[in-house]
Amino acid sequence: MQIVVDHDPRRLRLQLEAKHGSRCAWSYLENGPDVWRVRLRLLPDRSPELA
C-alpha cells in the first residue's frame, strides 16, 4: 500500500510498529517538504510454529 500526505507520517509509522513490530516494512518514496509518499508492507510472520 502507498500513502501520500502533506506531512511526515512518522506517528503512523510508530503506531504500526507498536502493533505489528518488525512485520511492518516502511520505505519513503518521496521525503517532503510538500509531498510525502510512503510504501507500506506487512511482512509474513516468521516465528516458528508451536507444536
N, C-alpha and C positions, 0 to 999 in steps of 0.2 A: 504494500500500500504506500502511496505517496501523499504527503500533505504539503500544502502551500499556504503560508501565512505571512503577515506583515511584521512579525517579531520573532525572536529566537524562542522556539518551543521547548526550551530547556526543562521547564517544570513538568511538561507532559512526559519527557524522557525519564525524569526521576520517578514519576508515578508508575510508568510502565515497568521500569526496572524493579521497583518495590514489589509490584505484583507478579512479574514473570521472571525476575532475576536475569541470569545470563542468557536466557532464551530470547530476550528482546534484542534484535540487531537493529542498529540505528546508524544511518550514514547521511551526512549532509551533502546534497547535490548542489545547492546554492546557499551561500552563507551571508545573506544580507548585503547592505543595510536596508534595502527596500523590500526585498523578497527573500524568504527563507523557504527552501524546498528540501524535504527530508524523506528518505526512503525508510520504511519500517518493515521489518520481517519478524515473524515469530518462528524461531528455530525449533526443530523437533527436540523432545526431551530425550536426553542421552543417559539418563540414570538407569542403572541395572534393574531388571525386573526382579521382584521378590518372588521366591519360590514357595 
